[in-house]
Amino acid sequence: MLFQANPTYLKDSTVVLPVQINGKTRGTIEVEETCTEEEAFVLASRDEKLSKYLHGQSVKKRIYVPGKILNVVLERKNIQVGVQ
């Protein structure tokens, strides 16, 4: 008796999603394939490595490609150097 593997059971249901903040890859999170943009952002903000970049910052834009990448663009702060 031969058994055949069912391809649906062989496929992994989670993916490692790279997270970019202001265009630079700052880390990765592991999400379900069916993860929404909001769920991915919440996971990224809870991640210890990524939260230090997001804490206290205001988000200008989020770009999410399901199963591929999460890109977060932060508001630039007006920092004036050397002005008295």
C-alpha positions as CSV (number, residue, x, y, z in Angstrom):
1,M,0.0,0.0,0.0
2,L,1.5,3.4,-1.1
3,F,0.6,6.7,0.5
4,Q,0.9,10.0,-1.3
5,A,1.7,13.2,0.6
6,N,-0.9,15.9,0.4
7,P,0.8,19.1,-0.8
8,T,-1.5,21.3,1.3
9,Y,-0.2,19.7,4.5
10,L,3.5,20.1,3.4
11,K,3.2,23.9,3.0
12,D,4.3,26.0,5.9
13,S,1.5,28.3,7.2
14,T,3.9,30.9,8.6
15,V,6.3,33.2,6.8
16,V,9.2,35.3,8.0
17,L,8.4,38.9,7.1
18,P,11.2,41.5,6.8
19,V,10.3,44.8,8.4
20,Q,11.8,48.0,7.0
21,I,11.7,51.3,8.9
22,N,12.3,54.4,6.8
23,G,13.7,52.2,4.0
24,K,16.2,50.2,6.1
25,T,15.6,46.6,7.1
26,R,15.6,46.6,10.9
27,G,14.4,43.1,11.6
28,T,12.0,40.3,10.8
29,I,8.8,38.9,12.3
30,E,7.1,35.6,11.9
31,V,3.5,35.9,10.8
32,E,0.7,33.7,9.4
33,E,0.3,33.7,5.6
34,T,-3.2,35.2,6.1
35,C,-1.9,38.0,8.3
36,T,-3.4,41.5,7.8
37,E,-1.4,44.8,7.7
38,E,-2.7,45.8,11.1
39,E,-1.8,42.4,12.7
40,A,1.7,42.6,11.1
41,F,2.2,46.1,12.4
42,V,1.1,45.1,16.0
43,L,3.5,42.2,15.9
44,A,6.3,44.5,14.7
45,S,5.6,47.1,17.4
46,R,5.7,44.4,20.1
47,D,9.0,43.0,18.8
48,E,11.9,44.0,21.2
49,K,14.3,44.8,18.4
50,L,11.8,46.8,16.3
51,S,9.9,48.6,19.1
52,K,12.9,50.9,19.9
53,Y,12.5,52.4,16.4
54,L,8.8,52.8,16.6
55,H,8.3,53.9,20.2
56,G,7.3,57.6,20.5
57,Q,7.3,58.1,16.7
58,S,4.4,59.0,14.5
59,V,3.8,56.8,11.5
60,K,3.4,58.6,8.2
61,K,2.7,55.6,6.0
62,R,2.6,51.8,6.1
63,I,3.2,49.7,3.1
64,Y,2.4,46.0,3.4
65,V,2.8,43.3,0.7
66,P,1.2,40.2,2.2
67,G,3.7,37.4,2.7
68,K,6.6,39.6,1.4
69,I,7.4,42.8,3.4
70,L,6.2,45.4,5.9
71,N,7.6,48.9,5.4
72,V,6.9,51.7,7.9
73,V,7.6,55.3,7.1
74,L,8.0,57.6,10.1
75,E,7.4,61.3,10.3
76,R,10.6,63.3,10.2
77,K,11.2,65.5,13.2
78,N,12.5,69.0,12.5
79,I,15.9,68.9,14.1
80,Q,17.9,72.1,13.7
81,V,21.6,71.6,14.4
82,G,23.7,74.5,15.3
83,V,21.0,77.1,15.4
84,Q,20.9,79.4,18.4
